[in-house]
């Protein structure tokens, strides 16, 4: 499926004359795939978790954010695919626009796909997501180690909206004790908090 088709829903929800969000363009996907976690202070505060799959970022909204504790099962609700350039987006989406609110880049880096079949043979990562279970190792500034995404509701053969769980996998506890207080968290790219980004954008 072409880049433009995969981003049709994303573009259809936004007025790029008002929002500084990237419209999206074809981009190289060489090297290890990327991931980004953004904190989004919109109608409800949440974390947006995005994994590069091909030429788009597959995206999930995680109300409580990713956790480094294997006992924490974080609800992850799929959203539309985003362009690769969204990894760098930080700023204020205008009020009245889809997702209106402030966004910071809490973490980003690369990830290693780990999905395999019952015989231990590697499985294409996009295929593993389609089947509802994918494992991967994050290599970010804040998040490290193995994680798994598992669909437990909805999907191609189910009714209603899809719901997934994001869980720390691999048996080891990661650094820290879970997601931070989002209002005190700082961007990994600019060092700013949500309030500082909102104030800086307000001066423009």
N, C-alpha and C positions, 0 to 999 in steps of 0.2 A: 504494500500500500504506500502511496507516495506521501511525501512530507506534507503537502497541502491538504490532502484528505485527512491525515491523522490529526491535523491541527484545526480542522474546520469548526469543531465545537468550541475550542478555545477562542478562536478569532470571532466567532459569532456572538460571543457573550461580552465582548469588549469594544469600546469606542477609543481607538488609539489616538484620536485627536485630543482626548481628555486625559487618558491614562498613559503614564510613562512606561508601562509594561512593554516588554519586547514583542513586536508583532510576530517574530519568528521568521527564520530563513533557513535554507539548506545549510548544513554545517558538517564538517568532518567528524566522523565518529571513530577515528584512529586511536589506538592506545587503549588503556584500561577504561572501562565505563565509569562514568561519574555519578556521584550522588550529592544531594543537597538537602538540608533540613532548614526550613524557614519558620520563624515565629510570625504569626499573622494575627494582629489585633483588629479583627473585623467585628461583625455583629456578635460573634462569640470568639473568645481567645482560643487559638489552637496552633498546633505545629503542622506544617506541610512537609511531608516526607516524599522525596522524589528520587527515582532511580532511572538512569539513562538506559533505555532499551532501544537500540538502533539509533534513529535520528530524532527521538523525542524523549521527554522525561515522563515516565509513568508516575502518577501522583496519588497520594492518599492523605486525607485529613486525619490527624491523630489528636484528639482533644487533650490528652494528658502528656503527649510527647513520648519519644522513645525512652526506654529504661535500660540501664545496664544490669538490672537484677533479673535473673532467669525466672524468678517467680512472678514477675509482673507480666500480665497479658494485656497489651494495649490495643484498644479498639482502633481500627484503621478503616476509614470509609473512602473508597475510590472517588477521585474527581477526574476531570478531563485531562488528557495528555497536554503537556506544556512544551514549548520549544526549549532546545538546549540552552539558549541564551538566558533563560529564566534563572539559571543557577546563580547569576550575578545580580539579579534584581533585588534592590533594597530601596525603599521609599514609601511614599504615601499614595495609595489608590484613592482618587477623589470620591467624596461622599456622593451617593447616588449611582455610582458605577458598580458593576459586579465585583464583589469582594472588597468593597470600599473599606479602607483602613490602612494601618501601618504594617510594613513588612521589614524584618531584618533577616540576614543570613546567619543563622545560629551555628551551623557547621556545614562543611563540605569536604569532598575528597574523592577517592576512587573506591570501587568495590570489586570483589572477585566473585563471580558466580560459582556456586557449589552444588547446584541441583544435579541429582543423578537418579537413575532408575533402580529397581530392586536388585539388579545385578551389579550395581556400582558403576555403571557406564554414565558418562556425562550426558546431561539433557540440555538442549537449547533453552536459554533462560526465559525467553518470551513464551516458549511452549510450556515451561514449568508454571509460569504465571497463569496461562490459559487453563491449565489443569488444576489450579487452585492451591499450589504449594511450591514455594521457592526458598532456597537457602542461599546465603551470600555472606561474605566477610567484608565488613566496612573498614576502610583505612582513612579516617578523617582526622581533623584536628582535635575533636572531642570524643567521637564515637569510634570504638575499635572492637574487632572480634566478630564472631558469627552471629547472625540474626536469621530469623525465618518469618516469612509472611504466609499465612494460611487463611484461605477463604472458608468461612463457616456458615454463610447465609447468602442466598441469591446465586447469581452466575447464569450462564447460558441456559441451563436446564431448570433453573429455579425461578421462583416468583419474588417480586419485590427488589428493593435496592440491595446491592452487594454489601457485605460486611466482612472484614478481614481482621486477623489478629497479628500484631507485630510482637515477637518474643525474642529475647536474648537466648541464643542457642549455643551448642557446643560444650555445655557443662561448666564454662568458666564465667565468673562474674567480671564485668568490665569495670573500668575506672568510674568512680563516682557512685551515686546512689539513685540515679534516675534523672529525669528531666529537671531543669532548674526552674526557679520562680521566673516565669516569662517576663515579668515587668522589671526584674533586676538583671536579666540575662544580657550579655553583650554580643554584638555582631563579631563573627570571626574575621570579617573583612575590614570593617571600619572601627571596631571597638565601641560603637555607640549602642545605647539602649533604645528601646521603642520610643520612649519619650523624647530622647535627643533627636532621633530621626524625624519624628513628627514636628519638632520645633524647627529643625534645620530646613525641612521642606516647606514649612509655613512661611519662611522668610523669602523664599524664591519668588 
